[in-house]
């Protein structure tokens, strides 16, 4: 890495997370989740699943650039089915 315009090394500008910071961020996240109403938790779960599916579909498109939307959806469904089977056996 080089120097920024101010003459400061770029690596000195990068904040390295500490265990304490990570623990505090996790604690805050848990407290926020505990404070949520059940219906908000349900909506958050659905939103998280939707986000995970969109990210997975993006990965599928990257791995299979010639796949059309139907094929991408088929591969996603196969992966979801595999995840369910793995959960059932563990």
Helices and strands as residue ranges (DSSP letters): H 10-13, H 19-35, H 38-63, H 69-89
